[in-house]
Amino acid sequence: MTVLGTPASVTEDVTENVTEDVPGPVSTTPTGPYSGAVPVTSSPAWYDDLCSCLQVDLVHVLRLGGWDPLQALGSGWRLRAVPEDCEPVEFFHPAGEDLASSFGIYHPLSLRWHRPGDDAEAHEQVVAALADGIVPVVAVDNYHLPFRPAYHDVHAGHLLMVTGYDPGSRAYRILDPMPPAYRGPLPREVLERSRSSANPDDGSDPFFAGSGPARRWLEVRREGPQPELTWSWLRTALETNVRSLRGEEGDGLPSLAAYFDSLPAAVAAEGAAPLLRTYRIGWPAQAEAGLHAQFLAEAARRLGRFRLAEAGRAVELVSHSWTGVRISAAHGEENPGEAARQVVEHGRTLLRGYEAALHAVESALDRP
C-alpha cells in the first residue's frame, strides 16, 4: 500500500485515508441502490448551503494539505464580469481557466484544469497525481453515480474528489461532501462512465445539463507555506479587495450593475435563457461572499479587531441577497419578462448591499 504523497507507479496501490478532525456537520446515509455506499460519519465533512461543489471540494483539498481553507478561500473577495458563455455545470465560474484569480488570491496556490484525451489517459493522470500528493478534483455527470440522488434520473455536471485507487479491486476511493455525501469505493468503470458522459441536455435539469465533463480534472497545488494571518497582511488584502470590487480591475460592481441593466432587453430577445444564466452566475458570487463573511468573523476573533465582525455581517447580507436574484431567475420560464423585472429589483437591493458591505470593510481598516 502506498500512502498519498509517497511516490508510486501508476500500477501500484495508491490509497489515502482521509482524516478530517475539523468540526463540521455529519452527513446522512447516501440514497440509491449502491450496495457499497457508506455514510460519511467516520469524520466530519465540511459543507455550506451557499457553496457549490467547487468551493466545497477546494475547502477539503486545502484542509487535507494542512492549510486553513477559510483563510485561503475567504481572504480574497472578487466579482468577475459575466462571460457570454456560462457553461451549464454546477461548478461554473466566471473566471474560467484562471481560477487562481478568484481563489487563494493572496496565497501561493496553483489551480490548473487538465483535459485527458481518453479514459486510459484520464486514469493514469489521476493515479500519478495521487502518487505526487495531489487530490484530483474530477468533473462528472451525476446521472451515472449510484450514490447521487440523480442516479439514472437527472444529468448534471458536478465535481468530486478522488483520494485513492486500488488496482486489485479496480476501485477508486471517492470523497463527495455534497449532500447526501459519500466517502467510499467506486468501481473504475463507473467513474469513467461518469467522467466521459455527454451530459446531454435532455430537459432533466435546466441549469446544469448540456455540457459534458470531458474527463476534466482540477489540480490544486500548494506552491509554498500559507501566509500567517496578521493585521498587516489582512489590511493589505482588504484594501485590494475593495479596490477590485469598486471596478479598478475592470470588473466588480460596475460590471454587475451593467449586467442587471441589460437583462430585460436580453430576455426580450432570447426568452428565458438569460435567466438560466443568471441563476448559474449567481452561485459563485453568492458562495464567495459567504466565505468572505465567515473569514472576516474568524479574523475578528483571532486578531481582536471586532469591527471586522461587523463587516463580516454586512458581507453575509450580500451573500443572502443573491438568493432573491437566483430564485427569481430560476422560476422565470413561464413569464420571462416578469421574472426579469423581479431579478432587476432584487439586483438593485443586492448592489446596495455590496456598497454597504464595502463601507463596513473600509470602516474596519482603521478602527479595531
PyMOL commands that set and color helices and strands:
alter all, ss='L'
color gray80, all
select helices_A, chain A and resi 53-64+69-74+99-101+119-131+142-144+188-195+231-248+252-270+273-303+307-330+336-364
alter helices_A, ss='H'
color red, helices_A
select strands_A, chain A and resi 2-3+14-15+109-114+137-141+157-166+171-176+182-187+217-222
alter strands_A, ss='S'
color yellow, strands_A
deselect
rebuild
show_as cartoon
